[in-house]
Amino acid sequence: MARLFIFLNIFFVLTAVTTSLTKHKPKQKPRAFAIPILKDTISGLYYTNMTVGKPPLNVNLVLDVTASALYFNCRELGYNSTTYTPVLCGSRGCAQTKDRCTTCFGPFGPTCRNDTCISGVESDLAFTPTVNYLVNDDLMILRDTSPSAHLAPIPLRASFACVGDGFQAYTKLPYGSNGGLGLGNTSTSFVNAIVSSYKIPFKVALCLPSKPGNNYSGAVYIGGSPYVLPPNRKDVTGLLVSTPLTRFALHGGESARISSSLIPYGLLETSIYKSLVKAFAGKAKKRKAVAPFTDCFSYKSFGGKSLLDKEIPVISLVMGGGAKWNIYGPDSLVKVKKTVVCLAFIDAGVGVRFPVEIGGYQVEDNLIEFDLEASKFSFTSSLLLHNTSCSRPLC
């Protein structure tokens, strides 16, 4: 089996400002959370569902690892909960002083309050107006209570940015989505709220589903293992290998980042992309390009039976300490026709900040874990090699 080695220093970006301290807790303290994540059929983005306030308002939130807040379009959804409270300027959940607060001229409500903290939602996925009011309210999230495979509702008291009419996504969001769920390491983040409230490890793991639609789900794990996956419901923690997690690109080496919620396919600097094309072209006949891809091949040349076929080159990302993240056919090739497969990467050009930007397609059916306490990034290669995946059937 041919192998293409890419040596890197990994630089991961996870920044968000999402929630404050929780108020409600279940009777039995959870050891970890597993929030179901679905893949949109059209956009290829990943999303989850939450219920907010009273009366309950159902919101679909795109998984947005670049977001600075948990946010949704309050005005469009008609959000006017009786249980919300504003996050006041100068309070624990707001870095702004009272003299920097805005004045609302009415009508008053969640998107128009005096002395309320405001937040600019910084995201590569969406744009919002400068003035987004932060409010506290009751959230109900679904939690995968592995190993029973039952989805149980868990109540939280949380803060979020109430976005107004100026909300605009840079890309087409899944149908029915009105905002985003950010993940990150800040004092007021959604992850930090759960970690501090339930006294669980500060670990965030992604297991993105490869199967789109409402019949299968992956998960965002908060709190660490066990990671119990279908069909045999066995813990796959033992498959993880680790490398240091750094906030800034190291000097003297290539750098990479994961941008799994924003781009569906990986971005490669031109020289790396050309090396990849050369390696695959040495094993298969070229075929006419199929948009958005520029390099496609004969599926039959690779064996034509499985994307795990031994004739398909393996891409090895070699990281700090010698850890190797192997990207196999299911994450490097897209089957666009019965007899044609295309490279699941895009040529990003020369002089780009990140020579390797890993897309959602490369992460699907791989378990990746960010241990923010130990500054460690852990990962499996394709779980399909172990007769399991991140696409859990939903009953």
Secondary structure, 3 states (H helix, E strand, C coil): CCEEEEECEEECCCCCCCCCCCCCCCCCCCCCEEEEEEECCCCCCEEEEEEECCCCEEEEEEECCCCCCCEEEHHHHCCCCCCCEECECCCCCCCCCHHHCCCCCCCCECCECCCECECCCCCCCEECCCCCEEEEEEEEEEEECCCCCCEEEEEEEEEEEEECCCCEECCCCCCCEEEEECCCCCCCCHHHHHHHHHCCCCEEEEECCCCCCCCEEEEEEECCCCCEECCCCEECHHHCEEEECECCCCCCCCEEEECCCCCCCEEEEHHHHHHHHHHHHCCCCEECCCCCCCCEEECHHHCCCCCCCCCCCEEEEECHHHCEEEECHHHHEEEEECCEEEECEEEEECCCCCCEEECHHHHCCCEEEEECCCCEEEECCCHHHHCCCCCEECC
